Amino acid sequence: IRVNSFVTGGLVPTKMRGMESQHLMHFADWYGTFCYLAGVEQTDWVAIANGLPDVDSINQWPVLSGQTTETQRTDLQVSPVTLIDYSGKWKLLTGADPGSINANTVPGFVPFDTQAVGYYAVGDKEVNGAIISSLGTACQKAKALLPYPLNESKAIRCNAGLNCTNGCLFNLDDDPTETSDLSADHPEILAIMMAKLSMNSKLWTAEEPWGVFNPIRNGADPRYHGLDMCTGNGCTDLKKCKEFVYETGFYSWAAEAPAFHEMFV
């Protein structure tokens, strides 16, 4: 989530050159920003006229140019279980983000001590961070392989991580590494963000224009008659679209991460 991005060129005001910005942004916001700089409107009137969502990019030039210190984007839904709100101050987690990178985690739990991204050197090989995450559930996987009744024994305890079933809340301004769950201290913020997370996770409709939009004409493209009824180069990967809409949501890139057992092949 926290990645570096750079802006350069003659349009950057002198006072902003060499400066850093901590404002909340999404990569989709570059579209709205470039439209503004090019002097064109970003609104997609054709899409709106046909019952499709408008572009949700936000022009970030006011903060990039130093015209204002007010954050332009106030919230960012990372996945069906993760929401950043209040201009980037608060982060809500209700479990591990979906996708094969977290395929072995326990629903509602976040294995903080084992989360990892990128690639790591293991001997003479580079190992995807998904392996590091999966190791955190080695106990559960080993227990599941035991014969009954050992596989259900309460005497063999496995730590599934931080229990975020009812929501974990982190103050990213004061705790950027997310070590202290403050949900009990701020129940009102937790309730507001839980409601927003639920609302944003529903399917987008013209009547209720928020949530996850089905990219195949919102599920009503007359050219398709089922997930397996389209062939040829002109076909959309319906399996991936279905995965995006109903499973991984905004966190769809994680679905591409190799499964744990594939990492050693």
Disulfide bonds with the S-S distance in Angstrom:
Cys139-Cys158 1.93
Cys164-Cys168 2.13
Cys230-Cys235 1.92
